């Protein structure tokens, strides 16, 4: 699986070995880590990925990615899919940055790239959620093109949907 590259970032798909070192908090094979990376959420995500791989196999390219700055190669966060598309072509995403990398537009840039990747690989819908009070995360999803689709007492839900191409599955012959 190849890296996804944006103007300022490299989204590196985590291998099983890289996820294992991340879960241990050891930067083996990762290069350099920015201050505050990995977060507890990054470590938990790496552990979930390892569990998924052990039970169902590696879901890449619909697994986790490490966000690295192109200018210095430092890992600053993570994002990814919570698994491959379901039967309706829907995936769920998550993301986060080390506190030292927040406020620079990196999360929205990374999420836009991941959404573009999903669309290019036949995904019909991407879902995400955030705590009601997490205004920064809500702005990231909106900046990446996701729209609010609902909320409950804890979370706000976002989605982006794409139509089936005219020559895609289910189109008239």
Secondary structure as UniProt FT lines:
FT   STRAND          4..5
FT   STRAND          9..13
FT   HELIX           16..24
FT   TURN            28..30
FT   TURN            35..36
FT   HELIX           40..56
FT   TURN            60..61
FT   STRAND          64..69
FT   TURN            70..72
FT   STRAND          75..81
FT   TURN            87..88
FT   STRAND          90..97
FT   HELIX           99..101
FT   TURN            102..103
FT   HELIX           106..120
FT   TURN            121..122
FT   STRAND          125..131
FT   TURN            132..133
FT   HELIX           135..143
FT   TURN            144..145
FT   STRAND          147..151
FT   STRAND          155..161
FT   TURN            166..167
FT   TURN            169..170
//
